[in-house]
Amino acid sequence: MRLVLASASPARRATLIAAGITPIVQVSTVDEDAVLAALPGGRAFSGGTTTPADEVAALAAAKCADVCEALSTPGTNAELPEGEAVLVVGCDSMLEIDGQMLGKPHTPDIARERIRAMRRTSATLWTGHSAAILAPASSDDDQRHERAVTATVTRSASTQVHFGDISDAEIDAYVATGEPLHVAGSFTVDGLGGPFIEGVTGDYHSVVGISLPLLRSMATELGVFWPDLWDAPRP
């Protein structure tokens, strides 16, 4: 079975490849702010009743559903194996620090401010995962679609990240590379930001952006035998 990754993240793709799975990449077009605004109770930590787990799970589910819908239209992705089901996976990550949920900073000033606040402290990295089986449509399905979702599951995971004592000069140099501008929480553990992180309590892969143990559990729940996702034939 092929895995479709509903994310443009090179770190998530590299993590899957290292685990023996080369995904088909199909990026979602979800409006993240709109998804969060539509959550019952409003944003977490802003007087609302949603939790960090709710937020990342909602975003992951929206991305997975968006890609499933896109791939259900005939001829949308030539890489999909004809007549076979695929496993579609959506993910989203946000950093919780001092009662705030932080996504991508996008600008150097915001990234610099966030990293200064994170040094010599610990924060919680939340990652939402949503997986769906997208199978060939039956005669009972909408005739405009050649594939249909037959099962879905959504879960969240949290991991503690412990940041070191990063100097202002190091922060300026790191921000100047551009790496922290487009990643959740303004840091990477598997890139240039790695040396500034003293430790991780929990699943390292979740900090990268996709928890392999959690994803395996979800795949099993959907009836997928994990080794069937490997590129090489299993013994």
mmCIF file of the C-alpha atoms, coordinates in Angstrom:
data_MODEL
# 
_entry.id   MODEL 
# 
loop_
_atom_site.group_PDB 
_atom_site.id 
_atom_site.type_symbol 
_atom_site.label_atom_id 
_atom_site.label_alt_id 
_atom_site.label_comp_id 
_atom_site.label_asym_id 
_atom_site.label_entity_id 
_atom_site.label_seq_id 
_atom_site.pdbx_PDB_ins_code 
_atom_site.Cartn_x 
_atom_site.Cartn_y 
_atom_site.Cartn_z 
_atom_site.occupancy 
_atom_site.B_iso_or_equiv 
_atom_site.pdbx_formal_charge 
_atom_site.auth_seq_id 
_atom_site.auth_comp_id 
_atom_site.auth_asym_id 
_atom_site.auth_atom_id 
_atom_site.pdbx_PDB_model_num 
ATOM 1   C CA . MET A 1 1   ? 0.000   0.000   0.000   1.00 0.00 ? 1   MET A CA 1 
ATOM 2   C CA . ARG A 1 2   ? 1.247   3.497   -0.859  1.00 0.00 ? 2   ARG A CA 1 
ATOM 3   C CA . LEU A 1 3   ? 1.195   6.346   1.669   1.00 0.00 ? 3   LEU A CA 1 
ATOM 4   C CA . VAL A 1 4   ? 0.112   9.821   0.565   1.00 0.00 ? 4   VAL A CA 1 
ATOM 5   C CA . LEU A 1 5   ? 1.592   12.632  2.682   1.00 0.00 ? 5   LEU A CA 1 
ATOM 6   C CA . ALA A 1 6   ? -0.681  15.680  2.816   1.00 0.00 ? 6   ALA A CA 1 
ATOM 7   C CA . SER A 1 7   ? 2.210   17.993  3.643   1.00 0.00 ? 7   SER A CA 1 
ATOM 8   C CA . ALA A 1 8   ? 5.009   19.891  1.920   1.00 0.00 ? 8   ALA A CA 1 
ATOM 9   C CA . SER A 1 9   ? 7.306   19.366  4.935   1.00 0.00 ? 9   SER A CA 1 
ATOM 10  C CA . PRO A 1 10  ? 10.674  17.984  3.797   1.00 0.00 ? 10  PRO A CA 1 
ATOM 11  C CA . ALA A 1 11  ? 11.339  16.835  7.388   1.00 0.00 ? 11  ALA A CA 1 
ATOM 12  C CA . ARG A 1 12  ? 8.188   14.683  7.467   1.00 0.00 ? 12  ARG A CA 1 
ATOM 13  C CA . ARG A 1 13  ? 8.993   13.229  4.064   1.00 0.00 ? 13  ARG A CA 1 
ATOM 14  C CA . ALA A 1 14  ? 12.598  12.483  5.089   1.00 0.00 ? 14  ALA A CA 1 
ATOM 15  C CA . THR A 1 15  ? 11.393  10.833  8.321   1.00 0.00 ? 15  THR A CA 1 
ATOM 16  C CA . LEU A 1 16  ? 9.114   8.500   6.380   1.00 0.00 ? 16  LEU A CA 1 
ATOM 17  C CA . ILE A 1 17  ? 11.810  7.689   3.818   1.00 0.00 ? 17  ILE A CA 1 
ATOM 18  C CA . ALA A 1 18  ? 14.256  6.844   6.625   1.00 0.00 ? 18  ALA A CA 1 
ATOM 19  C CA . ALA A 1 19  ? 11.599  4.450   7.952   1.00 0.00 ? 19  ALA A CA 1 
ATOM 20  C CA . GLY A 1 20  ? 11.395  2.704   4.578   1.00 0.00 ? 20  GLY A CA 1 
ATOM 21  C CA . ILE A 1 21  ? 8.354   4.529   3.187   1.00 0.00 ? 21  ILE A CA 1 
ATOM 22  C CA . THR A 1 22  ? 8.625   6.843   0.174   1.00 0.00 ? 22  THR A CA 1 
ATOM 23  C CA . PRO A 1 23  ? 5.390   8.845   0.235   1.00 0.00 ? 23  PRO A CA 1 
ATOM 24  C CA . ILE A 1 24  ? 3.437   10.372  -2.592  1.00 0.00 ? 24  ILE A CA 1 
ATOM 25  C CA . VAL A 1 25  ? 3.300   14.069  -1.671  1.00 0.00 ? 25  VAL A CA 1 
ATOM 26  C CA . GLN A 1 26  ? 0.040   15.952  -2.208  1.00 0.00 ? 26  GLN A CA 1 
ATOM 27  C CA . VAL A 1 27  ? -0.054  19.326  -0.431  1.00 0.00 ? 27  VAL A CA 1 
ATOM 28  C CA . SER A 1 28  ? -3.341  20.513  1.041   1.00 0.00 ? 28  SER A CA 1 
ATOM 29  C CA . THR A 1 29  ? -4.874  23.939  0.411   1.00 0.00 ? 29  THR A CA 1 
ATOM 30  C CA . VAL A 1 30  ? -6.463  24.293  3.857   1.00 0.00 ? 30  VAL A CA 1 
ATOM 31  C CA . ASP A 1 31  ? -6.916  27.746  5.390   1.00 0.00 ? 31  ASP A CA 1 
ATOM 32  C CA . GLU A 1 32  ? -5.483  27.016  8.855   1.00 0.00 ? 32  GLU A CA 1 
ATOM 33  C CA . ASP A 1 33  ? -6.792  30.196  10.467  1.00 0.00 ? 33  ASP A CA 1 
ATOM 34  C CA . ALA A 1 34  ? -10.317 29.435  9.240   1.00 0.00 ? 34  ALA A CA 1 
ATOM 35  C CA . VAL A 1 35  ? -10.148 25.900  10.665  1.00 0.00 ? 35  VAL A CA 1 
ATOM 36  C CA . LEU A 1 36  ? -9.059  27.177  14.073  1.00 0.00 ? 36  LEU A CA 1 
ATOM 37  C CA . ALA A 1 37  ? -11.653 29.942  14.095  1.00 0.00 ? 37  ALA A CA 1 
ATOM 38  C CA . ALA A 1 38  ? -14.400 27.384  13.412  1.00 0.00 ? 38  ALA A CA 1 
ATOM 39  C CA . LEU A 1 39  ? -13.538 25.213  16.424  1.00 0.00 ? 39  LEU A CA 1 
ATOM 40  C CA . PRO A 1 40  ? -16.257 25.076  19.107  1.00 0.00 ? 40  PRO A CA 1 
ATOM 41  C CA . GLY A 1 41  ? -15.326 27.350  21.980  1.00 0.00 ? 41  GLY A CA 1 
ATOM 42  C CA . GLY A 1 42  ? -12.684 29.316  20.085  1.00 0.00 ? 42  GLY A CA 1 
ATOM 43  C CA . ARG A 1 43  ? -8.923  29.176  20.335  1.00 0.00 ? 43  ARG A CA 1 
ATOM 44  C CA . ALA A 1 44  ? -7.200  27.520  23.290  1.00 0.00 ? 44  ALA A CA 1 
ATOM 45  C CA . PHE A 1 45  ? -5.606  29.856  25.857  1.00 0.00 ? 45  PHE A CA 1 
ATOM 46  C CA . SER A 1 46  ? -7.770  32.758  24.653  1.00 0.00 ? 46  SER A CA 1 
ATOM 47  C CA . GLY A 1 47  ? -10.840 32.173  26.742  1.00 0.00 ? 47  GLY A CA 1 
ATOM 48  C CA . GLY A 1 48  ? -12.027 29.292  24.614  1.00 0.00 ? 48  GLY A CA 1 
ATOM 49  C CA . THR A 1 49  ? -12.648 25.693  25.582  1.00 0.00 ? 49  THR A CA 1 
ATOM 50  C CA . THR A 1 50  ? -10.547 23.932  22.962  1.00 0.00 ? 50  THR A CA 1 
ATOM 51  C CA . THR A 1 51  ? -7.272  22.285  23.968  1.00 0.00 ? 51  THR A CA 1 
ATOM 52  C CA . PRO A 1 52  ? -3.902  22.208  22.188  1.00 0.00 ? 52  PRO A CA 1 
ATOM 53  C CA . ALA A 1 53  ? -4.655  18.611  21.212  1.00 0.00 ? 53  ALA A CA 1 
ATOM 54  C CA . ASP A 1 54  ? -7.976  19.760  19.707  1.00 0.00 ? 54  ASP A CA 1 
ATOM 55  C CA . GLU A 1 55  ? -6.261  22.402  17.584  1.00 0.00 ? 55  GLU A CA 1 
ATOM 56  C CA . VAL A 1 56  ? -3.546  20.268  16.013  1.00 0.00 ? 56  VAL A CA 1 
ATOM 57  C CA . ALA A 1 57  ? -5.985  17.384  15.522  1.00 0.00 ? 57  ALA A CA 1 
ATOM 58  C CA . ALA A 1 58  ? -8.485  19.652  13.748  1.00 0.00 ? 58  ALA A CA 1 
ATOM 59  C CA . LEU A 1 59  ? -5.803  21.016  11.443  1.00 0.00 ? 59  LEU A CA 1 
ATOM 60  C CA . ALA A 1 60  ? -4.450  17.552  10.636  1.00 0.00 ? 60  ALA A CA 1 
ATOM 61  C CA . ALA A 1 61  ? -7.954  16.226  9.937   1.00 0.00 ? 61  ALA A CA 1 
ATOM 62  C CA . ALA A 1 62  ? -8.756  19.172  7.680   1.00 0.00 ? 62  ALA A CA 1 
ATOM 63  C CA . LYS A 1 63  ? -5.566  18.648  5.660   1.00 0.00 ? 63  LYS A CA 1 
ATOM 64  C CA . CYS A 1 64  ? -6.180  14.916  5.324   1.00 0.00 ? 64  CYS A CA 1 
ATOM 65  C CA . ALA A 1 65  ? -9.790  15.459  4.235   1.00 0.00 ? 65  ALA A CA 1 
ATOM 66  C CA . ASP A 1 66  ? -8.785  18.171  1.765   1.00 0.00 ? 66  ASP A CA 1 
ATOM 67  C CA . VAL A 1 67  ? -6.267  15.918  0.043   1.00 0.00 ? 67  VAL A CA 1 
ATOM 68  C CA . CYS A 1 68  ? -8.658  12.966  0.033   1.00 0.00 ? 68  CYS A CA 1 
ATOM 69  C CA . GLU A 1 69  ? -11.248 15.124  -1.724  1.00 0.00 ? 69  GLU A CA 1 
ATOM 70  C CA . ALA A 1 70  ? -8.685  16.361  -4.243  1.00 0.00 ? 70  ALA A CA 1 
ATOM 71  C CA . LEU A 1 71  ? -7.496  12.836  -5.029  1.00 0.00 ? 71  LEU A CA 1 
ATOM 72  C CA . SER A 1 72  ? -11.048 11.544  -5.430  1.00 0.00 ? 72  SER A CA 1 
ATOM 73  C CA . THR A 1 73  ? -11.412 13.421  -8.707  1.00 0.00 ? 73  THR A CA 1 
ATOM 74  C CA . PRO A 1 74  ? -10.374 11.346  -11.732 1.00 0.00 ? 74  PRO A CA 1 
ATOM 75  C CA . GLY A 1 75  ? -6.932  12.111  -13.122 1.00 0.00 ? 75  GLY A CA 1 
ATOM 76  C CA . THR A 1 76  ? -5.741  14.295  -10.236 1.00 0.00 ? 76  THR A CA 1 
ATOM 77  C CA . ASN A 1 77  ? -2.612  12.280  -9.432  1.00 0.00 ? 77  ASN A CA 1 
ATOM 78  C CA . ALA A 1 78  ? -0.970  9.927   -11.890 1.00 0.00 ? 78  ALA A CA 1 
ATOM 79  C CA . GLU A 1 79  ? 1.208   8.429   -9.122  1.00 0.00 ? 79  GLU A CA 1 
ATOM 80  C CA . LEU A 1 80  ? -1.719  6.779   -7.358  1.00 0.00 ? 80  LEU A CA 1 
ATOM 81  C CA . PRO A 1 81  ? -1.775  3.019   -7.979  1.00 0.00 ? 81  PRO A CA 1 
ATOM 82  C CA . GLU A 1 82  ? -4.767  2.225   -10.157 1.00 0.00 ? 82  GLU A CA 1 
ATOM 83  C CA . GLY A 1 83  ? -7.422  0.103   -8.506  1.00 0.00 ? 83  GLY A CA 1 
ATOM 84  C CA . GLU A 1 84  ? -5.701  0.073   -5.112  1.00 0.00 ? 84  GLU A CA 1 
ATOM 85  C CA . ALA A 1 85  ? -6.389  1.784   -1.796  1.00 0.00 ? 85  ALA A CA 1 
ATOM 86  C CA . VAL A 1 86  ? -3.904  4.293   -0.380  1.00 0.00 ? 86  VAL A CA 1 
ATOM 87  C CA . LEU A 1 87  ? -3.259  5.613   3.135   1.00 0.00 ? 87  LEU A CA 1 
ATOM 88  C CA . VAL A 1 88  ? -3.554  9.426   3.274   1.00 0.00 ? 88  VAL A CA 1 
ATOM 89  C CA . VAL A 1 89  ? -1.835  11.133  6.220   1.00 0.00 ? 89  VAL A CA 1 
ATOM 90  C CA . GLY A 1 90  ? -2.229  14.753  7.327   1.00 0.00 ? 90  GLY A CA 1 
ATOM 91  C CA . CYS A 1 91  ? -0.186  16.363  10.118  1.00 0.00 ? 91  CYS A CA 1 
ATOM 92  C CA . ASP A 1 92  ? 0.115   19.652  11.930  1.00 0.00 ? 92  ASP A CA 1 
ATOM 93  C CA . SER A 1 93  ? 2.441   20.867  14.682  1.00 0.00 ? 93  SER A CA 1 
ATOM 94  C CA . MET A 1 94  ? 2.314   23.765  17.136  1.00 0.00 ? 94  MET A CA 1 
ATOM 95  C CA . LEU A 1 95  ? 4.457   24.722  20.121  1.00 0.00 ? 95  LEU A CA 1 
ATOM 96  C CA . GLU A 1 96  ? 2.857   25.485  23.492  1.00 0.00 ? 96  GLU A CA 1 
ATOM 97  C CA . ILE A 1 97  ? 4.918   27.824  25.638  1.00 0.00 ? 97  ILE A CA 1 
ATOM 98  C CA . ASP A 1 98  ? 3.811   30.048  28.529  1.00 0.00 ? 98  ASP A CA 1 
ATOM 99  C CA . GLY A 1 99  ? 0.146   29.404  27.753  1.00 0.00 ? 99  GLY A CA 1 
ATOM 100 C CA . GLN A 1 100 ? 0.378   30.236  24.067  1.00 0.00 ? 100 GLN A CA 1 
ATOM 101 C CA . MET A 1 101 ? 0.157   28.054  20.979  1.00 0.00 ? 101 MET A CA 1 
ATOM 102 C CA . LEU A 1 102 ? 2.740   29.038  18.384  1.00 0.00 ? 102 LEU A CA 1 
ATOM 103 C CA . GLY A 1 103 ? 2.708   28.069  14.734  1.00 0.00 ? 103 GLY A CA 1 
ATOM 104 C CA . LYS A 1 104 ? 5.100   29.322  12.044  1.00 0.00 ? 104 LYS A CA 1 
ATOM 105 C CA . PRO A 1 105 ? 6.562   32.793  12.740  1.00 0.00 ? 105 PRO A CA 1 
ATOM 106 C CA . HIS A 1 106 ? 6.951   33.786  9.040   1.00 0.00 ? 106 HIS A CA 1 
ATOM 107 C CA . THR A 1 107 ? 8.990   36.926  9.854   1.00 0.00 ? 107 THR A CA 1 
ATOM 108 C CA . PRO A 1 108 ? 12.532  37.317  11.315  1.00 0.00 ? 108 PRO A CA 1 
ATOM 109 C CA . ASP A 1 109 ? 11.369  39.646  14.095  1.00 0.00 ? 109 ASP A CA 1 
ATOM 110 C CA . ILE A 1 110 ? 8.741   37.215  15.394  1.00 0.00 ? 110 ILE A CA 1 
ATOM 111 C CA . ALA A 1 111 ? 11.147  34.270  15.114  1.00 0.00 ? 111 ALA A CA 1 
ATOM 112 C CA . ARG A 1 112 ? 13.834  36.167  17.018  1.00 0.00 ? 112 ARG A CA 1 
ATOM 113 C CA . GLU A 1 113 ? 11.418  37.154  19.779  1.00 0.00 ? 113 GLU A CA 1 
ATOM 114 C CA . ARG A 1 114 ? 10.102  33.606  20.170  1.00 0.00 ? 114 ARG A CA 1 
ATOM 115 C CA . ILE A 1 115 ? 13.527  31.964  20.314  1.00 0.00 ? 115 ILE A CA 1 
ATOM 116 C CA . ARG A 1 116 ? 14.693  34.426  22.954  1.00 0.00 ? 116 ARG A CA 1 
ATOM 117 C CA . ALA A 1 117 ? 11.642  33.499  25.042  1.00 0.00 ? 117 ALA A CA 1 
ATOM 118 C CA . MET A 1 118 ? 12.342  29.771  24.598  1.00 0.00 ? 118 MET A CA 1 
ATOM 119 C CA . ARG A 1 119 ? 15.994  29.698  25.671  1.00 0.00 ? 119 ARG A CA 1 
ATOM 120 C CA . ARG A 1 120 ? 16.786  28.054  29.012  1.00 0.00 ? 120 ARG A CA 1 
ATOM 121 C CA . THR A 1 121 ? 13.238  26.704  29.243  1.00 0.00 ? 121 THR A CA 1 
ATOM 122 C CA . SER A 1 122 ? 11.047  23.786  28.173  1.00 0.00 ? 122 SER A CA 1 
ATOM 123 C CA . ALA A 1 123 ? 8.006   23.777  25.930  1.00 0.00 ? 123 ALA A CA 1 
ATOM 124 C CA . THR A 1 124 ? 5.449   21.266  24.659  1.00 0.00 ? 124 THR A CA 1 
ATOM 125 C CA . LEU A 1 125 ? 5.388   20.397  20.983  1.00 0.00 ? 125 LEU A CA 1 
ATOM 126 C CA . TRP A 1 126 ? 1.924   19.205  19.930  1.00 0.00 ? 126 TRP A CA 1 
ATOM 127 C CA . THR A 1 127 ? 1.475   17.224  16.725  1.00 0.00 ? 127 THR A CA 1 
ATOM 128 C CA . GLY A 1 128 ? -1.849  16.228  15.205  1.00 0.00 ? 128 GLY A CA 1 
ATOM 129 C CA . HIS A 1 129 ? -2.128  13.186  12.926  1.00 0.00 ? 129 HIS A CA 1 
ATOM 130 C CA . SER A 1 130 ? -5.058  12.205  10.741  1.00 0.00 ? 130 SER A CA 1 
ATOM 131 C CA . ALA A 1 131 ? -5.081  9.116   8.528   1.00 0.00 ? 131 ALA A CA 1 
ATOM 132 C CA . ALA A 1 132 ? -7.666  7.883   6.040   1.00 0.00 ? 132 ALA A CA 1 
ATOM 133 C CA . ILE A 1 133 ? -8.066  4.924   3.738   1.00 0.00 ? 133 ILE A CA 1 
ATOM 134 C CA . LEU A 1 134 ? -8.861  6.198   0.248   1.00 0.00 ? 134 LEU A CA 1 
ATOM 135 C CA . ALA A 1 135 ? -10.125 3.259   -1.786  1.00 0.00 ? 135 ALA A CA 1 
ATOM 136 C CA . PRO A 1 136 ? -11.516 2.799   -5.309  1.00 0.00 ? 136 PRO A CA 1 
ATOM 137 C CA . ALA A 1 137 ? -15.137 3.962   -5.317  1.00 0.00 ? 137 ALA A CA 1 
ATOM 138 C CA . SER A 1 138 ? -17.920 1.418   -5.461  1.00 0.00 ? 138 SER A CA 1 
ATOM 139 C CA . SER A 1 139 ? -20.978 1.643   -7.679  1.00 0.00 ? 139 SER A CA 1 
ATOM 140 C CA . ASP A 1 140 ? -22.864 3.139   -4.734  1.00 0.00 ? 140 ASP A CA 1 
ATOM 141 C CA . ASP A 1 141 ? -20.515 6.134   -4.478  1.00 0.00 ? 141 ASP A CA 1 
ATOM 142 C CA . ASP A 1 142 ? -20.866 9.452   -6.292  1.00 0.00 ? 142 ASP A CA 1 
ATOM 143 C CA . GLN A 1 143 ? -20.088 8.732   -9.936  1.00 0.00 ? 143 GLN A CA 1 
ATOM 144 C CA . ARG A 1 144 ? -18.040 11.922  -10.172 1.00 0.00 ? 144 ARG A CA 1 
ATOM 145 C CA . HIS A 1 145 ? -15.436 10.385  -7.893  1.00 0.00 ? 145 HIS A CA 1 
ATOM 146 C CA . GLU A 1 146 ? -13.183 7.439   -8.623  1.00 0.00 ? 146 GLU A CA 1 
ATOM 147 C CA . ARG A 1 147 ? -12.087 7.080   -4.983  1.00 0.00 ? 147 ARG A CA 1 
ATOM 148 C CA . ALA A 1 148 ? -13.853 7.293   -1.639  1.00 0.00 ? 148 ALA A CA 1 
ATOM 149 C CA . VAL A 1 149 ? -12.803 7.460   2.027   1.00 0.00 ? 149 VAL A CA 1 
ATOM 150 C CA . THR A 1 150 ? -13.688 4.205   3.789   1.00 0.00 ? 150 THR A CA 1 
ATOM 151 C CA . ALA A 1 151 ? -12.199 4.835   7.249   1.00 0.00 ? 151 ALA A CA 1 
ATOM 152 C CA . THR A 1 152 ? -10.440 7.598   9.167   1.00 0.00 ? 152 THR A CA 1 
ATOM 153 C CA . VAL A 1 153 ? -8.706  8.061   12.503  1.00 0.00 ? 153 VAL A CA 1 
ATOM 154 C CA . THR A 1 154 ? -7.270  11.208  14.133  1.00 0.00 ? 154 THR A CA 1 
ATOM 155 C CA . ARG A 1 155 ? -4.899  11.415  17.100  1.00 0.00 ? 155 ARG A CA 1 
ATOM 156 C CA . SER A 1 156 ? -2.603  13.936  18.807  1.00 0.00 ? 156 SER A CA 1 
ATOM 157 C CA . ALA A 1 157 ? 0.762   13.538  20.514  1.00 0.00 ? 157 ALA A CA 1 
ATOM 158 C CA . SER A 1 158 ? 2.810   15.821  22.779  1.00 0.00 ? 158 SER A CA 1 
ATOM 159 C CA . THR A 1 159 ? 6.537   15.928  23.473  1.00 0.00 ? 159 THR A CA 1 
ATOM 160 C CA . GLN A 1 160 ? 8.591   18.082  25.832  1.00 0.00 ? 160 GLN A CA 1 
ATOM 161 C CA . VAL A 1 161 ? 11.424  20.027  24.227  1.00 0.00 ? 161 VAL A CA 1 
ATOM 162 C CA . HIS A 1 162 ? 14.239  21.402  26.408  1.00 0.00 ? 162 HIS A CA 1 
ATOM 163 C CA . PHE A 1 163 ? 16.080  24.424  24.995  1.00 0.00 ? 163 PHE A CA 1 
ATOM 164 C CA . GLY A 1 164 ? 19.632  25.399  25.854  1.00 0.00 ? 164 GLY A CA 1 
ATOM 165 C CA . ASP A 1 165 ? 21.152  28.778  26.714  1.00 0.00 ? 165 ASP A CA 1 
ATOM 166 C CA . ILE A 1 166 ? 21.235  30.382  23.253  1.00 0.00 ? 166 ILE A CA 1 
ATOM 167 C CA . SER A 1 167 ? 23.092  33.678  22.965  1.00 0.00 ? 167 SER A CA 1 
ATOM 168 C CA . ASP A 1 168 ? 21.636  36.690  21.145  1.00 0.00 ? 168 ASP A CA 1 
ATOM 169 C CA . ALA A 1 169 ? 24.368  36.377  18.514  1.00 0.00 ? 169 ALA A CA 1 
ATOM 170 C CA . GLU A 1 170 ? 23.485  32.718  17.923  1.00 0.00 ? 170 GLU A CA 1 
ATOM 171 C CA . ILE A 1 171 ? 19.802  33.592  17.644  1.00 0.00 ? 171 ILE A CA 1 
ATOM 172 C CA . ASP A 1 172 ? 20.537  36.327  15.109  1.00 0.00 ? 172 ASP A CA 1 
ATOM 173 C CA . ALA A 1 173 ? 22.692  33.947  13.062  1.00 0.00 ? 173 ALA A CA 1 
ATOM 174 C CA . TYR A 1 174 ? 20.062  31.209  13.190  1.00 0.00 ? 174 TYR A CA 1 
ATOM 175 C CA . VAL A 1 175 ? 17.227  33.518  12.159  1.00 0.00 ? 175 VAL A CA 1 
ATOM 176 C CA . ALA A 1 176 ? 19.381  34.870  9.314   1.00 0.00 ? 176 ALA A CA 1 
ATOM 177 C CA . THR A 1 177 ? 19.502  31.375  7.785   1.00 0.00 ? 177 THR A CA 1 
ATOM 178 C CA . GLY A 1 178 ? 15.744  31.536  7.240   1.00 0.00 ? 178 GLY A CA 1 
ATOM 179 C CA . GLU A 1 179 ? 15.214  28.043  8.639   1.00 0.00 ? 179 GLU A CA 1 
ATOM 180 C CA . PRO A 1 180 ? 13.072  28.970  11.669  1.00 0.00 ? 180 PRO A CA 1 
ATOM 181 C CA . LEU A 1 181 ? 10.685  31.210  9.713   1.00 0.00 ? 181 LEU A CA 1 
ATOM 182 C CA . HIS A 1 182 ? 8.554   28.442  8.249   1.00 0.00 ? 182 HIS A CA 1 
ATOM 183 C CA . VAL A 1 183 ? 8.492   25.764  10.955  1.00 0.00 ? 183 VAL A CA 1 
ATOM 184 C CA . ALA A 1 184 ? 6.247   25.376  13.983  1.00 0.00 ? 184 ALA A CA 1 
ATOM 185 C CA . GLY A 1 185 ? 7.634   27.077  17.076  1.00 0.00 ? 185 GLY A CA 1 
ATOM 186 C CA . SER A 1 186 ? 10.515  28.711  15.156  1.00 0.00 ? 186 SER A CA 1 
ATOM 187 C CA . PHE A 1 187 ? 12.940  25.807  15.515  1.00 0.00 ? 187 PHE A CA 1 
ATOM 188 C CA . THR A 1 188 ? 13.961  22.446  14.091  1.00 0.00 ? 188 THR A CA 1 
ATOM 189 C CA . VAL A 1 189 ? 15.427  19.543  16.005  1.00 0.00 ? 189 VAL A CA 1 
ATOM 190 C CA . ASP A 1 190 ? 16.730  17.793  12.888  1.00 0.00 ? 190 ASP A CA 1 
ATOM 191 C CA . GLY A 1 191 ? 18.368  20.803  11.225  1.00 0.00 ? 191 GLY A CA 1 
ATOM 192 C CA . LEU A 1 192 ? 20.387  23.890  12.116  1.00 0.00 ? 192 LEU A CA 1 
ATOM 193 C CA . GLY A 1 193 ? 18.376  24.303  15.319  1.00 0.00 ? 193 GLY A CA 1 
ATOM 194 C CA . GLY A 1 194 ? 19.378  20.900  16.686  1.00 0.00 ? 194 GLY A CA 1 
ATOM 195 C CA . PRO A 1 195 ? 22.469  22.048  18.624  1.00 0.00 ? 195 PRO A CA 1 
ATOM 196 C CA . PHE A 1 196 ? 20.347  24.527  20.589  1.00 0.00 ? 196 PHE A CA 1 
ATOM 197 C CA . ILE A 1 197 ? 18.080  21.789  21.961  1.00 0.00 ? 197 ILE A CA 1 
ATOM 198 C CA . GLU A 1 198 ? 19.440  19.978  25.002  1.00 0.00 ? 198 GLU A CA 1 
ATOM 199 C CA . GLY A 1 199 ? 16.928  17.162  25.075  1.00 0.00 ? 199 GLY A CA 1 
ATOM 200 C CA . VAL A 1 200 ? 13.521  15.760  24.215  1.00 0.00 ? 200 VAL A CA 1 
ATOM 201 C CA . THR A 1 201 ? 11.187  13.957  26.608  1.00 0.00 ? 201 THR A CA 1 
ATOM 202 C CA . GLY A 1 202 ? 8.951   11.752  24.505  1.00 0.00 ? 202 GLY A CA 1 
ATOM 203 C CA . ASP A 1 203 ? 8.944   10.785  20.837  1.00 0.00 ? 203 ASP A CA 1 
ATOM 204 C CA . TYR A 1 204 ? 11.732  12.525  18.904  1.00 0.00 ? 204 TYR A CA 1 
ATOM 205 C CA . HIS A 1 205 ? 9.948   11.973  15.582  1.00 0.00 ? 205 HIS A CA 1 
ATOM 206 C CA . SER A 1 206 ? 6.911   13.855  16.842  1.00 0.00 ? 206 SER A CA 1 
ATOM 207 C CA . VAL A 1 207 ? 9.103   16.933  17.253  1.00 0.00 ? 207 VAL A CA 1 
ATOM 208 C CA . VAL A 1 208 ? 10.250  16.522  13.658  1.00 0.00 ? 208 VAL A CA 1 
ATOM 209 C CA . GLY A 1 209 ? 6.581   16.593  12.698  1.00 0.00 ? 209 GLY A CA 1 
ATOM 210 C CA . ILE A 1 210 ? 5.319   13.031  12.386  1.00 0.00 ? 210 ILE A CA 1 
ATOM 211 C CA . SER A 1 211 ? 5.242   10.431  15.150  1.00 0.00 ? 211 SER A CA 1 
ATOM 212 C CA . LEU A 1 212 ? 6.116   7.060   13.649  1.00 0.00 ? 212 LEU A CA 1 
ATOM 213 C CA . PRO A 1 213 ? 4.921   4.996   16.654  1.00 0.00 ? 213 PRO A CA 1 
ATOM 214 C CA . LEU A 1 214 ? 1.594   6.842   16.733  1.00 0.00 ? 214 LEU A CA 1 
ATOM 215 C CA . LEU A 1 215 ? 1.177   6.580   12.973  1.00 0.00 ? 215 LEU A CA 1 
ATOM 216 C CA . ARG A 1 216 ? 1.852   2.837   13.091  1.00 0.00 ? 216 ARG A CA 1 
ATOM 217 C CA . SER A 1 217 ? -0.799  2.473   15.791  1.00 0.00 ? 217 SER A CA 1 
ATOM 218 C CA . MET A 1 218 ? -3.274  4.466   13.693  1.00 0.00 ? 218 MET A CA 1 
ATOM 219 C CA . ALA A 1 219 ? -2.501  2.443   10.573  1.00 0.00 ? 219 ALA A CA 1 
ATOM 220 C CA . THR A 1 220 ? -3.081  -0.761  12.522  1.00 0.00 ? 220 THR A CA 1 
ATOM 221 C CA . GLU A 1 221 ? -6.424  0.610   13.722  1.00 0.00 ? 221 GLU A CA 1 
ATOM 222 C CA . LEU A 1 222 ? -7.357  1.161   10.077  1.00 0.00 ? 222 LEU A CA 1 
ATOM 223 C CA . GLY A 1 223 ? -6.417  -2.417  9.218   1.00 0.00 ? 223 GLY A CA 1 
ATOM 224 C CA . VAL A 1 224 ? -3.088  -1.563  7.563   1.00 0.00 ? 224 VAL A CA 1 
ATOM 225 C CA . PHE A 1 225 ? -0.115  -3.862  8.245   1.00 0.00 ? 225 PHE A CA 1 
ATOM 226 C CA . TRP A 1 226 ? 2.789   -1.422  8.722   1.00 0.00 ? 226 TRP A CA 1 
ATOM 227 C CA . PRO A 1 227 ? 5.394   -3.455  6.768   1.00 0.00 ? 227 PRO A CA 1 
ATOM 228 C CA . ASP A 1 228 ? 3.066   -3.295  3.742   1.00 0.00 ? 228 ASP A CA 1 
ATOM 229 C CA . LEU A 1 229 ? 3.931   0.415   3.542   1.00 0.00 ? 229 LEU A CA 1 
ATOM 230 C CA . TRP A 1 230 ? 7.662   -0.275  3.143   1.00 0.00 ? 230 TRP A CA 1 
ATOM 231 C CA . ASP A 1 231 ? 9.198   0.322   -0.268  1.00 0.00 ? 231 ASP A CA 1 
ATOM 232 C CA . ALA A 1 232 ? 10.953  -3.040  -0.406  1.00 0.00 ? 232 ALA A CA 1 
ATOM 233 C CA . PRO A 1 233 ? 8.921   -6.267  -0.368  1.00 0.00 ? 233 PRO A CA 1 
ATOM 234 C CA . ARG A 1 234 ? 8.810   -7.709  3.141   1.00 0.00 ? 234 ARG A CA 1 
ATOM 235 C CA . PRO A 1 235 ? 10.131  -11.244 3.764   1.00 0.00 ? 235 PRO A CA 1 
# 
